[in-house]
């Protein structure tokens, strides 16, 4: 923690304005106490971690914590300075006793109390959900900002995600991610996220300086990049066809076997209809070709025998999840979310001509699906479908 109570009852907060020599002098002249439990704490002025206060003994105090990184401290300070320039009065690490949480920055704008969490460590989805629920229960509007040190960019519109990204995305009502670089004082926004594989994500990226935002609420709805993602998506499909993953999950191995045995199709030549990009599909941790492949196989088996409906597709995807043929990314995925992604997939197949309507709500596979035999043929089909 970066604040403590001195002998005289005043609160001292470690900021960049206090030099090491000044802090050493203060440490030699008085004692420090935790603002929450009132136990004695010590001022740590080491070389490897940011200067901080720590409890002398192991304790259950909710403020007990190890030191934070310089990057995290710089980010909090930079965000505080930005909010002050906007005319606000932000507070660093205000302790919310009702839920025993300490958001990095709290600030009031209009009639909304905001709590900003500047997250630089890779915490679990469960921890993000727990903290978000706590802040909301305390009447605060949580804003998660991820440190730019956690932004792994593979190419212009291709990124690698870990638990922190999925956890924050799950709590974002607009399915966007905000990053911040304290050194360049830049906000980075990722939007229109398309999950290709478990950690491989296509997204548009917008970079803007903090000075471009004249109010905090504007950060939640900024102008976004209009650069299309279809070229990046096609590149991902082509890379998959040229260099299929060598290490496969159980569900990927199963799908490879099904298409080889039942559709006479090698893994690199999976049908183009298994690579439909959908923003709603972030709820699946299985690769796009796995969950769409399971539904494709089920629909082709029904060709000429029984209709395809949205309700039946939803039932089938739940069966696949139950049988561990498809994996969901989150434990709390709702029925509506499943319906939304299945509906979007079905609409895409209809628009691409794979399905046609026989009567209201009932569909059939249009024609015999000719297996892809060569890489050039695969590329041509992909280019036609994603044009």
N, C-alpha and C positions, 0 to 999 in steps of 0.2 A: 504494500500500500504506500501511497506517496503523501499521506497526511497523518499528523499525530497532535496530541495535546501536550503543551509544555507545562512546566511547574507552575507558571503564573496563570494557567487556565486558558491561554490563547492557543488558537489552532495554527500550526505551522504546516505549510505545504511545500513540497520540494518542487521548485521550478528551475528553468534554465538561468534565471536571474541570480540564483544563489550559487556562488562558486564553491569548489571543494574546500578551500581554505576557510571560507565563511561557515560552511556546514560543520567542519571539524571544530571550529571555535565554539559554535552553539552546542555541539555534542559534549564538549568538555566542561560546559558551564551549567547544564541542566539535564533533567531526566525527561523522558517522553512516555506518553501513555496512549493506549488504543482508544479512539473516539467511541468505540462500541462497548467493549468489555471493561475498560479502564485498567487493564493489566499493563504492566510496564513493557515497553517495546524498545528496541535498539535501532539506531540509525546505521544502516549499512552503506559504506562508501567504497565498495570494491571496484575492481577493474573490469570484470567480465559481465556484470549486470548493471542495469540502471540503478542509481541511488534510490534507496527505499527504506521503509521502516518494517521491522519484522518482530514478531513476538519472541520473547526470550525463551519461553518454554512452549512445548507442544500444547495446543489448546483447541477447544471446539469453537472458538470465536469465529463467526462468519467472515470477519475481515482478515483472518489469518491467511497469509499467502506468501509465496516466494516472490522474489523480484521479477520485474517484467523486462522485456527487451527494450533497447534504446529505440528501435523502430516503432514499437507500440507507444512508448511514451512520447516520441516525436509526433506521432499521428494524433494522439489526444490533444496535445498542446496546439498543433496546427489547426485542428478542427475548432478548438476553443477560440483561437485567434480569429478564424474566419467568421464564426458566429458573433463575436464582439464587433467586428467590422460591419456586420449587418445591423448593428444596433441592439443586439440581444445581451442578456446577462447569463451566460452559460455557467454551469457548475460542473467541476470535474469530480468524478467518483462520489457523487452524493449517495449516501447509504439509505436505501429504502427498507426501513425496518419491518414493514408489513410483510414483505416477501423475502427479507434477508438477502437482498441483491444490491449490487453496487455498479450500475451502468457507468460506462466511461464518461459520457457527457449527458447532462440533462439541461433542457432549455424550454422556455415557453414561447410560442409564437401564436399570436391571436388567442384563440380559446383552447389551444391544443398543447398538452404537456408532452414533449418528445423525450425519448430516451435513446441515445445513440450508443450502439455497441460497435467499437472498432476492433474487429477480430483478426488477429494476425497468426493465431495458432490453429492447427487443424483439429478442431473439436468435433465430437460426434453429432449426428442428427438429433439424437435424444437430448443432448445438452442444449442445443439451439432451441428445440421445442420447449424444454423446461424453462429456460430463461425468458423466452418470448411470452409464455403463458403467465409467468410471474409478473413481468412488467405490465402486461395488460390487466392483470388482476389488481394492480396498484393504480390503475387509471392512467397509465402512460402509453403513448403511441411509440412502439419500438421501431427503430430504423437500424438495420444491420448493414454496416459498411465493412467490407473485407479489405485487409491490407493488400496493396498491389504486389507485395512480396509473395502472395498466394495466387497470383495470376500466371498460369503456365500456358504460354501461347506456342502452339506447334507451327502454325502458319497464319496468314492474314485473318482468316475466319474460322480457324480450327483451334480448339482448346482442350486441355486435359483437366478433368474435374476430380475432386476428392470429396470426402465426407462433409467438410465445411461448406462447400459450394451447394451440394444437394440439400443440406440442412437449411441454409439461408433461403435458397430458392423455394423450398417448401413453405416457408413462412411469408414469402413475398406474394401479395395478392395479385400483382401484375406479372408475376413470373419473370422478373428482371433481377439482375445482380448489379450492385454498386461496389466499386473498388476505389481506393484512395491511396495516392502516393504523397506522403508528407514532405518529401524532399523537393519534388517538382510542384507540389500543391495542385495536383490534377485529379479530377474525378474520372473514372472509367466506367462506362455502362455497357453491359452485355444484354442483348435482347434477341427475340426470335430464336430461342434456343431449340436446336434439333439434336436429339440424342441418336448417334449412330451405333456406338457400342457403349459398354458400361461406363467408361471414363472419357470417351471420345465424343466431343460436342462441337457442332457447327453453331456459330452465333455471329450476329453483327456487333461491332464494337464502336462506341463513340467516346472520344476523349475531349474533355472540356476543363479549362482552369476553374478553380474555385471562385475566381472573380466574376465568372459568367453567370453565377447564381445570385440573385438579389433577395431571395428569401429561401428558407429551409425547405418549405413545401415544394418549391420548384425542382428540388433534387429528386423528388419521387416521380416526376413526370417530365423529363427533359426532352428536347428535340433529339430524335434517334436517327441512326444511319438508315438510309433507304437503299443501300447497296444490296442487291439480291444475293441470296445464299445458294441458288440452284447450281452454280458452277462449282462451288466448293463441295456441295453434296455429291455431285457427279464424280468429282475427283476422289472422294472417299470410296464411292462404289467401285470405281476403276482400280484404285489401289487394292481394294479387297479382292477383286477378280485376278489381278496380276500377282498379288502376294497374300493369299489367304492366311489367317492366323495359324501358326503352328501349334500353339497351346490352346486347346478348346475347352470350354466349360462342358459339363455333362449335357446341358440342354442343346448346346451347339453340336456336340457329337451325335446326339440323337437326331437332330434335324438333318445333318449331313447323311446319316444312314437312311432316313426316310426318303429323301429326294434321290438318292442313288438307287434304292430298291424299288420305289414305287413310281418314280417319274423319269428314271433313266437319265438323271442329271447329276453331273459332278459338282462338287461344292463351289468352285469358282464361277460356275455357270448358272447359279440360281436365277430364277425368273426375275425380271425387272420389277414385277409387282410385289416383291419382297423388300423393296427399298423405298417405299413411299415416305417422304419426309413429313412429319406431323409434330407440331409444337406440343400437342396434348400427350404425346407418347413419352414424356419425361418420367411418367409414373412407372415405366418398366426399366429394370436394370438389365434385362436380357437384351442382346443386340437387336436392332430393328428387324433383321432378316430372320431372327428366331421367332419372335411373337407373331410377325406377319406371316412367316412360313407355316406356322402351325395352323393359322386360320385359312391360308391358301390351300393347304393340303386337305383340310376338312371340307372346304367348298368344292374342290375338284372331285372329291369322292362322292359328293351328292349330285353331281351333274347328271341331269336326265332322270333323277329318282325323286328328289324332294327339293322344295324351294329353300332359298337362303333368306333369312330375315335378321334384322338387327338383334332381336331378342335371342335368337338361336346362336348368333355369333357371340353375344355376351355370355350366354350359358357355356359355350365351348371354351372361351378364354378363361372362365373361372375353373372349368375342369382341368385345363392345362396348368393353371397355377396350383391347384390342389394336387395334381400329379407331379409337380415340380418340373414340368416341361417348359414353363415360363416363370420368370421371377419378377415380382413387383419390387420396386425400389423402396417403398415406404410401407410401414405396417398399418397405417391408417388411411389407405386409399379408399375413397367412397364409391358407392355404386354409380353415382352421377359421373364421376371422373372416368370410370371404366366405360360407361355408356358414351360419353363424349368422344373418347379416343376411337372406339369401335365405329361410331357413327361417321367420324371424320375419315377413317380408313375406307369404309364402305362407299362413301360419297366419292372418294378419290378413284376407287376401282370402277365405279359407274362412269365417271367422267373420262377415264382412260379406255373404256369400252370392254373391260374384263367382265363386267356384270351388266345385265339388262333386266328391266322390270317386266314381269309377266302379268302381274296385277298389283294393285295398291299394296305396297309393303312387302311384296314377294319378288325375289330376284333369282336369276339363273346365271350360271357361267356361260359366257357367250359362245365360245367355240373350243375345239380341241387345242390344247396348249402344246405347241411344238417346242421340244427341248432345244436349248441353246447348245451348239456344238463347238464353236470357236470363239476366241477372244474378240475377234473383229465383229462377229455377229452380236456378241453381248454388248460391245460398245455402241453399235448402231441402234440397238433396241433401247439402251439407256438414254442415248441422245434424243431419240424420238419421243420417249415417254416423258422426259424431263425438260423438253424444249419450252 
